[in-house]
């Protein structure tokens, strides 16, 4: 039986209540989407969704998803809890469909209801349901599916660890690498959040390269990044802006390529490992 439950803010026992039964809230077919293992460096296509495999084994998997979830286990939500809902979960077929609830999701004013019989509903308490869930947990495949990690981070506490951002100390360590010369007024304090994420990825990639491979990467970056001043003797790039740092980091991730036909140099805005 399909049913809808709600998580109440700052409550532990009980923290979930039943809202409605015998209703299928969301209608979707995941087979129509391309499911991509989550990577902060990948930009989804319109028909793509991120997934996290082996979800039940992750520390951010919700405890109640590891139990036998049945409608009879939940009390009906009292009206004084409506404004305290933090998310909704539609239990349907082989899926748990989550929607984050924010103040903008609520409608608490008079509305004109159009239909066969036009009527006015005064002070109607309503929550807008999205056409597609913010996240879907599929137990049979043990995957969590979603589009935007930031949207669901308040539902699955700790899931933002998938989006690693370099610490201030790590940023300073990276900018101190011998192949980087910081110039002008640019320094670690001016590194943007997107570049901090890219630094975390670049540090991991660079750590797996030997000396010769690192030299090849620097030559590769120099070939593509004519906008960054390069000292061939020191084998170092002069970085004076966040934009220059961004292209240097793109180079470490090997996101530049040349087309087979036309020999046009391009930057891959998104990457996906094949095979």
C-alpha positions as a Markdown table, in Angstrom:
| # | Residue | x | y | z |
|---|---|---|---|---|
| 1 | Unk | 0.0 | 0.0 | 0.0 |
| 2 | Unk | 1.4 | 3.4 | -1.0 |
| 3 | Unk | 1.5 | 6.0 | 1.7 |
| 4 | Unk | 3.1 | 9.4 | 2.5 |
| 5 | Unk | 5.1 | 10.1 | 5.7 |
| 6 | Unk | 6.6 | 13.4 | 7.0 |
| 7 | Unk | 9.7 | 14.1 | 9.0 |
| 8 | Unk | 9.1 | 16.6 | 11.8 |
| 9 | Unk | 11.9 | 19.1 | 12.6 |
| 10 | Unk | 13.9 | 18.6 | 15.9 |
| 11 | Unk | 11.8 | 15.6 | 17.0 |
| 12 | Unk | 13.3 | 12.2 | 17.8 |
| 13 | Unk | 10.5 | 10.1 | 19.1 |
| 14 | Unk | 8.5 | 9.9 | 17.0 |
| 15 | Unk | 10.2 | 11.9 | 14.2 |
| 16 | Unk | 8.0 | 10.6 | 11.4 |
| 17 | Unk | 4.2 | 10.7 | 11.0 |
| 18 | Unk | 1.8 | 9.3 | 8.4 |
| 19 | Unk | 0.2 | 12.0 | 6.3 |
| 20 | Unk | -2.0 | 10.1 | 3.8 |
| 21 | Unk | -2.5 | 6.5 | 2.6 |
| 22 | Unk | -3.6 | 4.9 | -0.7 |
| 23 | Unk | -2.1 | 7.7 | -2.8 |
| 24 | Unk | 0.7 | 7.4 | -5.3 |
| 25 | Unk | 2.4 | 10.8 | -5.2 |
| 26 | Unk | 5.0 | 10.5 | -8.0 |
| 27 | Unk | 4.8 | 8.9 | -11.4 |
| 28 | Unk | 8.2 | 8.2 | -13.0 |
| 29 | Unk | 10.2 | 5.6 | -14.8 |
| 30 | Unk | 13.9 | 5.6 | -13.9 |
| 31 | Unk | 14.7 | 3.4 | -17.0 |
| 32 | Unk | 14.1 | 6.5 | -19.0 |
| 33 | Unk | 17.1 | 8.2 | -17.4 |
| 34 | Unk | 20.9 | 7.7 | -17.6 |
| 35 | Unk | 22.1 | 7.1 | -14.0 |
| 36 | Unk | 25.6 | 8.4 | -13.4 |
| 37 | Unk | 27.6 | 7.6 | -10.2 |
| 38 | Unk | 27.9 | 10.9 | -8.4 |
| 39 | Unk | 30.9 | 13.0 | -9.2 |
| 40 | Unk | 31.1 | 16.8 | -8.3 |
| 41 | Unk | 32.9 | 17.3 | -11.6 |
| 42 | Unk | 30.0 | 16.0 | -13.8 |
| 43 | Unk | 27.3 | 18.2 | -15.2 |
| 44 | Unk | 24.1 | 16.2 | -15.8 |
| 45 | Unk | 22.4 | 16.1 | -19.2 |
| 46 | Unk | 18.6 | 16.6 | -19.2 |
| 47 | Unk | 18.0 | 12.9 | -19.2 |
| 48 | Unk | 20.6 | 12.2 | -16.5 |
| 49 | Unk | 20.4 | 11.6 | -12.8 |
| 50 | Unk | 23.1 | 11.1 | -10.2 |
| 51 | Unk | 23.2 | 7.9 | -8.2 |
| 52 | Unk | 24.9 | 6.7 | -5.0 |
| 53 | Unk | 25.5 | 2.9 | -5.1 |
| 54 | Unk | 25.4 | 0.7 | -2.0 |
| 55 | Unk | 23.4 | 3.4 | -0.3 |
| 56 | Unk | 22.3 | 1.4 | 2.7 |
| 57 | Unk | 25.9 | 0.9 | 3.6 |
| 58 | Unk | 26.6 | 4.7 | 3.7 |
| 59 | Unk | 26.8 | 6.6 | 7.0 |
| 60 | Unk | 24.2 | 9.1 | 5.6 |
| 61 | Unk | 21.5 | 6.5 | 4.9 |
| 62 | Unk | 18.5 | 7.2 | 7.1 |
| 63 | Unk | 17.9 | 4.7 | 9.8 |
| 64 | Unk | 14.2 | 4.1 | 9.1 |
| 65 | Unk | 15.1 | 3.0 | 5.5 |
| 66 | Unk | 17.0 | 0.0 | 7.0 |
| 67 | Unk | 13.8 | -1.3 | 8.7 |
| 68 | Unk | 10.5 | -2.8 | 7.4 |
| 69 | Unk | 8.6 | 0.4 | 6.6 |
| 70 | Unk | 4.8 | -0.1 | 6.9 |
| 71 | Unk | 2.0 | 2.4 | 7.2 |
| 72 | Unk | 0.7 | 0.8 | 10.4 |
| 73 | Unk | 4.0 | 1.8 | 12.1 |
| 74 | Unk | 3.2 | 5.5 | 11.9 |
| 75 | Unk | 0.8 | 7.7 | 13.8 |
| 76 | Unk | -1.3 | 10.2 | 11.9 |
| 77 | Unk | 0.3 | 13.6 | 11.8 |
| 78 | Unk | -1.5 | 16.1 | 14.1 |
| 79 | Unk | -2.4 | 19.5 | 12.6 |
| 80 | Unk | -0.1 | 21.4 | 15.0 |
| 81 | Unk | 2.9 | 19.6 | 13.3 |
| 82 | Unk | 2.2 | 20.8 | 9.7 |
| 83 | Unk | 4.5 | 23.8 | 9.9 |
| 84 | Unk | 7.3 | 21.7 | 11.3 |
| 85 | Unk | 7.6 | 19.3 | 8.4 |
| 86 | Unk | 11.2 | 19.2 | 7.1 |
| 87 | Unk | 10.7 | 16.6 | 4.3 |
| 88 | Unk | 8.1 | 14.3 | 2.8 |
| 89 | Unk | 8.7 | 10.6 | 1.9 |
| 90 | Unk | 6.3 | 8.8 | -0.5 |
| 91 | Unk | 6.5 | 5.1 | 0.0 |
| 92 | Unk | 5.4 | 3.5 | -3.3 |
| 93 | Unk | 6.2 | 0.3 | -5.1 |
| 94 | Unk | 9.9 | -0.3 | -4.9 |
| 95 | Unk | 10.8 | 3.3 | -4.1 |
| 96 | Unk | 11.1 | 5.9 | -1.3 |
| 97 | Unk | 10.6 | 9.3 | -2.9 |
| 98 | Unk | 11.8 | 12.3 | -0.9 |
| 99 | Unk | 10.9 | 16.0 | -1.2 |
| 100 | Unk | 12.5 | 18.7 | 0.9 |
| 101 | Unk | 10.0 | 21.1 | 2.5 |
| 102 | Unk | 11.0 | 24.7 | 2.9 |
| 103 | Unk | 9.0 | 27.8 | 3.8 |
| 104 | Unk | 8.6 | 28.6 | 0.0 |
| 105 | Unk | 6.9 | 25.2 | -0.4 |
| 106 | Unk | 4.0 | 26.2 | 1.8 |
| 107 | Unk | 1.0 | 28.2 | 0.7 |
| 108 | Unk | -1.0 | 29.6 | 3.6 |
| 109 | Unk | -3.5 | 32.1 | 2.2 |
| 110 | Unk | -6.8 | 32.2 | 0.4 |
| 111 | Unk | -6.8 | 30.7 | -3.1 |
| 112 | Unk | -9.2 | 30.6 | -6.0 |
| 113 | Unk | -9.8 | 26.9 | -6.8 |
| 114 | Unk | -10.7 | 26.4 | -10.4 |
| 115 | Unk | -12.5 | 23.4 | -11.7 |
| 116 | Unk | -16.0 | 22.3 | -12.5 |
| 117 | Unk | -17.1 | 24.2 | -9.5 |
| 118 | Unk | -15.1 | 27.3 | -8.8 |
| 119 | Unk | -14.6 | 28.0 | -5.1 |
| 120 | Unk | -12.5 | 30.0 | -2.7 |
| 121 | Unk | -10.5 | 28.2 | 0.0 |
| 122 | Unk | -9.7 | 30.5 | 2.9 |
| 123 | Unk | -6.3 | 30.3 | 4.7 |
| 124 | Unk | -5.6 | 27.0 | 3.0 |
| 125 | Unk | -2.6 | 25.1 | 4.4 |
| 126 | Unk | -1.0 | 23.6 | 1.3 |
| 127 | Unk | 2.4 | 22.1 | 0.4 |
| 128 | Unk | 3.3 | 22.2 | -3.2 |
| 129 | Unk | 4.4 | 18.8 | -4.5 |
| 130 | Unk | 7.2 | 18.8 | -7.1 |
| 131 | Unk | 6.5 | 16.9 | -10.3 |
| 132 | Unk | 9.7 | 14.9 | -9.7 |
| 133 | Unk | 11.1 | 13.9 | -6.3 |
| 134 | Unk | 14.3 | 15.5 | -4.9 |
| 135 | Unk | 15.7 | 12.0 | -4.2 |
| 136 | Unk | 14.6 | 8.4 | -4.8 |
| 137 | Unk | 15.8 | 5.4 | -2.8 |
| 138 | Unk | 15.4 | 2.1 | -4.7 |
| 139 | Unk | 16.0 | -0.8 | -2.2 |
| 140 | Unk | 16.1 | -3.5 | -4.8 |
| 141 | Unk | 19.1 | -1.8 | -6.4 |
| 142 | Unk | 20.3 | -0.2 | -3.2 |
| 143 | Unk | 20.8 | 3.1 | -4.9 |
| 144 | Unk | 19.9 | 6.7 | -4.1 |
| 145 | Unk | 19.0 | 8.8 | -7.1 |
| 146 | Unk | 19.0 | 12.6 | -7.3 |
| 147 | Unk | 19.7 | 15.7 | -9.4 |
| 148 | Unk | 21.1 | 18.2 | -6.9 |
| 149 | Unk | 23.3 | 17.2 | -3.9 |
| 150 | Unk | 22.7 | 20.6 | -2.2 |
| 151 | Unk | 19.0 | 20.2 | -2.2 |
| 152 | Unk | 19.0 | 16.8 | -0.4 |
| 153 | Unk | 21.9 | 17.5 | 2.0 |
| 154 | Unk | 19.5 | 18.6 | 4.8 |
| 155 | Unk | 17.6 | 15.3 | 4.4 |
| 156 | Unk | 20.6 | 12.9 | 4.3 |
| 157 | Unk | 22.9 | 14.4 | 6.9 |
| 158 | Unk | 26.6 | 13.9 | 5.9 |
| 159 | Unk | 25.9 | 13.2 | 2.2 |
| 160 | Unk | 27.8 | 16.5 | 1.5 |
| 161 | Unk | 31.0 | 14.6 | 2.2 |
| 162 | Unk | 30.6 | 13.4 | -1.4 |
| 163 | Unk | 31.3 | 17.0 | -2.4 |
| 164 | Unk | 34.7 | 17.5 | -0.9 |
| 165 | Unk | 36.1 | 21.0 | -0.6 |
| 166 | Unk | 39.7 | 21.6 | 0.1 |
| 167 | Unk | 40.4 | 23.2 | 3.5 |
| 168 | Unk | 42.3 | 26.4 | 3.9 |
| 169 | Unk | 45.4 | 24.5 | 4.9 |
| 170 | Unk | 45.1 | 22.3 | 1.8 |
| 171 | Unk | 44.6 | 25.3 | -0.5 |
| 172 | Unk | 47.7 | 26.9 | 0.9 |
| 173 | Unk | 49.6 | 23.7 | 0.5 |
| 174 | Unk | 48.5 | 23.3 | -3.1 |
| 175 | Unk | 49.4 | 26.9 | -4.0 |
| 176 | Unk | 52.8 | 26.3 | -2.5 |
| 177 | Unk | 53.6 | 23.6 | -5.1 |
| 178 | Unk | 56.8 | 24.3 | -7.1 |
| 179 | Unk | 54.9 | 24.5 | -10.4 |
| 180 | Unk | 52.8 | 27.4 | -9.1 |
| 181 | Unk | 54.0 | 31.0 | -8.6 |
| 182 | Unk | 51.4 | 33.2 | -7.0 |
| 183 | Unk | 51.6 | 36.8 | -8.3 |
| 184 | Unk | 49.9 | 40.1 | -7.7 |
| 185 | Unk | 47.4 | 40.3 | -4.8 |
| 186 | Unk | 46.0 | 36.9 | -5.3 |
| 187 | Unk | 46.5 | 34.4 | -2.4 |
| 188 | Unk | 44.8 | 31.5 | -0.7 |
| 189 | Unk | 42.1 | 33.7 | 0.9 |
| 190 | Unk | 40.9 | 34.7 | -2.5 |
| 191 | Unk | 40.3 | 31.2 | -3.8 |
| 192 | Unk | 36.6 | 30.7 | -4.7 |
| 193 | Unk | 34.5 | 27.8 | -3.4 |
| 194 | Unk | 34.3 | 26.2 | -6.9 |
| 195 | Unk | 38.1 | 26.2 | -7.1 |
| 196 | Unk | 38.4 | 24.8 | -3.6 |
| 197 | Unk | 36.4 | 21.8 | -4.8 |
| 198 | Unk | 38.6 | 21.6 | -7.9 |
| 199 | Unk | 41.7 | 21.7 | -5.8 |
| 200 | Unk | 40.5 | 18.8 | -3.7 |
| 201 | Unk | 40.0 | 16.8 | -7.0 |
| 202 | Unk | 43.3 | 18.0 | -8.4 |
| 203 | Unk | 45.3 | 17.0 | -5.3 |
| 204 | Unk | 43.9 | 13.5 | -5.4 |
| 205 | Unk | 44.7 | 13.2 | -9.2 |
| 206 | Unk | 48.2 | 14.7 | -8.8 |
| 207 | Unk | 49.0 | 12.4 | -5.9 |
| 208 | Unk | 48.7 | 9.3 | -8.2 |
| 209 | Unk | 51.2 | 10.6 | -10.8 |
| 210 | Unk | 55.0 | 9.9 | -10.8 |
| 211 | Unk | 57.6 | 12.5 | -11.7 |
| 212 | Unk | 57.5 | 12.0 | -15.4 |
| 213 | Unk | 53.8 | 12.0 | -15.6 |
| 214 | Unk | 53.6 | 15.3 | -13.6 |
| 215 | Unk | 56.0 | 16.8 | -16.1 |
| 216 | Unk | 53.8 | 15.6 | -19.0 |
| 217 | Unk | 50.8 | 17.2 | -17.3 |
| 218 | Unk | 52.6 | 20.5 | -17.0 |
| 219 | Unk | 53.5 | 20.4 | -20.7 |
| 220 | Unk | 49.9 | 19.5 | -21.6 |
| 221 | Unk | 48.6 | 22.5 | -19.6 |
| 222 | Unk | 51.1 | 24.9 | -21.2 |
| 223 | Unk | 50.0 | 23.7 | -24.7 |
| 224 | Unk | 46.4 | 24.5 | -24.0 |
| 225 | Unk | 46.5 | 27.4 | -21.6 |
| 226 | Unk | 48.1 | 30.2 | -23.5 |
| 227 | Unk | 46.3 | 32.7 | -21.2 |
| 228 | Unk | 48.5 | 31.6 | -18.2 |
| 229 | Unk | 52.1 | 32.9 | -18.1 |
| 230 | Unk | 54.6 | 30.0 | -18.0 |
| 231 | Unk | 58.2 | 30.0 | -17.0 |
| 232 | Unk | 59.8 | 27.1 | -19.0 |
| 233 | Unk | 63.0 | 27.2 | -17.0 |
| 234 | Unk | 61.3 | 26.9 | -13.6 |
| 235 | Unk | 58.5 | 24.8 | -15.0 |
| 236 | Unk | 56.0 | 27.0 | -13.2 |
| 237 | Unk | 52.8 | 28.8 | -14.0 |
| 238 | Unk | 52.2 | 32.4 | -12.8 |
| 239 | Unk | 48.8 | 32.6 | -11.2 |
| 240 | Unk | 47.3 | 36.0 | -10.4 |
| 241 | Unk | 43.6 | 35.4 | -10.7 |
| 242 | Unk | 40.9 | 32.9 | -9.7 |
| 243 | Unk | 40.2 | 32.4 | -13.4 |
| 244 | Unk | 43.8 | 31.4 | -14.2 |
| 245 | Unk | 43.8 | 29.0 | -11.3 |
| 246 | Unk | 40.6 | 27.4 | -12.6 |
| 247 | Unk | 42.2 | 26.7 | -16.0 |
| 248 | Unk | 45.3 | 25.3 | -14.3 |
| 249 | Unk | 43.1 | 22.9 | -12.3 |
| 250 | Unk | 41.1 | 21.9 | -15.5 |
| 251 | Unk | 44.5 | 21.0 | -17.0 |
| 252 | Unk | 45.4 | 18.8 | -14.1 |
| 253 | Unk | 42.1 | 17.0 | -14.6 |
| 254 | Unk | 43.0 | 16.7 | -18.3 |
| 255 | Unk | 39.8 | 18.3 | -19.5 |
| 256 | Unk | 41.3 | 19.9 | -22.6 |
| 257 | Unk | 41.2 | 18.1 | -25.9 |
| 258 | Unk | 41.6 | 18.6 | -29.6 |
| 259 | Unk | 38.9 | 17.4 | -32.0 |
| 260 | Unk | 39.8 | 14.7 | -34.5 |
| 261 | Unk | 38.3 | 16.6 | -37.4 |
| 262 | Unk | 39.3 | 20.2 | -37.6 |
| 263 | Unk | 41.9 | 20.1 | -34.8 |
| 264 | Unk | 39.9 | 22.5 | -32.7 |
| 265 | Unk | 41.0 | 22.9 | -29.1 |
| 266 | Unk | 38.2 | 22.5 | -26.6 |
| 267 | Unk | 37.5 | 22.3 | -22.9 |
| 268 | Unk | 35.2 | 19.5 | -21.6 |
| 269 | Unk | 32.7 | 21.2 | -19.3 |
| 270 | Unk | 31.8 | 17.8 | -17.8 |
| 271 | Unk | 33.6 | 14.5 | -17.6 |
| 272 | Unk | 32.4 | 10.9 | -17.2 |
| 273 | Unk | 34.7 | 7.9 | -16.9 |
| 274 | Unk | 33.8 | 5.2 | -19.5 |
| 275 | Unk | 34.5 | 1.6 | -18.9 |
